[in-house]
Amino acid sequence: MELSEIHSRLANTAMIYCIVMAVWGLWRFFRGQGLSGGYFGALVIAEILLVIQGILGLILWFGVSTIRPGFVHWIYGVALVLGAPIVYVYTKGRQDRPEMLLYSVAFIIMIALVLRAMVTAAA
């Protein structure tokens, strides 16, 4: 399996993971709950997944692949990696119900960013 195919399949994984995180977060919010240890752990896994995706993208860009997606693809990738940490900094690490909604909305935005990154990569 080529590295570009791994990068592509990892994008699909990131999309599904972001959908799960958004739905899970909204479920917790509407049930009146804040962040749990399980949700926070899943946030960390999401961040690791996105960082690995970014590292693979860098490897493809600087060496292996002859395909060069545009600058916008890079913007989407950076925004994805920074999404959850920005919410964490903004909320100052609080784990109450309002913060649950912020994380859920962030993951909904991240779903759109993954889709846009996939579209710009294909163009």
Secondary structure, DSSP 8 states (H G I E B T S, - for coil): --HHHHHHHHHHHHHHHHHHHHHHHHHHHHTT----HHHHHHHHHHHHHHHHHHHHHHHIIIII-S----HHHHHHHHHHHHHHHHHHHHTTT--SHHHHHHHHHHHHHHHHHHHHHHHHHH-
